[in-house]
Amino acid sequence: MRRDVIIVAVLLLAGLAYLSTGRWAGPRLLCQVTGRVLSPPVGAGRWVAWLEGDEKERRLVVTARSGGERRTVLAAAELSGLAVRGETAYVTRSEGNGRAELLEVSLPGGGTKTAAELPEGADQIACAGGWVVWRRSREPGLPGVPFVAAAAPVTVIRARPVGRGPVRVAAVVSGEGSSKEGFDLLGVAGDRAYWLERSAAPNERTWIRRAPCPGGEVETIAEEPGIRSAALEDGVLLWTGPSLEAGSAMSCSSVKRMDVEKGGSEVIADWLGRETVVLLSSGEGYGQEQGSLWRLGGKRGEQRRLSIGPPGLMSGRVIGDEEFIFLRGGAQMALAKRPLSLWSRIRSLAGR
């Protein structure tokens, strides 16, 4: 009897150890994606949403993280920008007559209401705290850019308090790093908007800056050589920089962490690939490169490879420190997920 108990206990421990490695957990299909994907999948809570479409129509599509049918909750000729907060999506709809709207869309029911009238659509939207922030990049010489004679690319960052208040111009950024390809809106922390600017070759450089959402002085909080990645969540900022330990600093990347309210930074990972993209979810930091996902800065400060490796990975996002939701290319694009935590792997075995 005692021997049987020991055998069962050993098998259970072996099974838990096997689950904890994550190597068994292949990607699980959530749904097929039709049309050209216009924005990486974003998600919060139980929903994942993205923009897709063609020359005639663009669609805001949503599916549940647990799987199920995809639903089109909004369709229009011109949709752009996307952020999700709880069960609400924010997206801009251009009307083709020089006007646009910032819309609030209910993901469960599809109900839509206008949050603000805009002078133009948005390339990116972020929502956190009490603010919705969006940015629009313009080419040189185009009208509608406030305060700046547009002799170079210009990005305008606008902000509005959630549910009320006027639209404010938070910042106007000009120069090489403000081009549509070089600029990345990171998000909002407190009452300040954060963004990343990249200059192209031959003088590749990256800056992380911030400005008050109501408008005010622009502050540079980090500057790194090369083309870098950054992520912001709940007042925590991660970004990549040259390796501090590798023989050739530019051949590998380190990852730095900052509490934006307290200031200062610390290195939480090193020896990662030069093109590593950092992600943040539920306080955990991740690094993604060439299909691999690393959990950064564990209890002993080490990084751990989570052995993702999905074929055809195009873009990905960690949601809730449980699952890696990603877009997979190939003959047919698809949205898929892979469990990361032990609990999510057990749920995946149960088909949830």
Helices and strands as residue ranges (DSSP letters): H 2-21, E 28-32, E 36-37, E 42-44, E 47-53, E 58-64, E 71-76, E 79-85, E 88-94, E 100-106, E 112-118, E 124-128, E 131-138, E 154-161, E 168-174, G 176-178, E 183-189, E 192-199, E 205-212, E 219-225, E 230-233, E 236-242, G 249-251, E 252-259, E 266-273, E 277-281, E 284-289, E 292-296, E 304-305, E 313-319, E 323-328, E 334-339, H 342-349
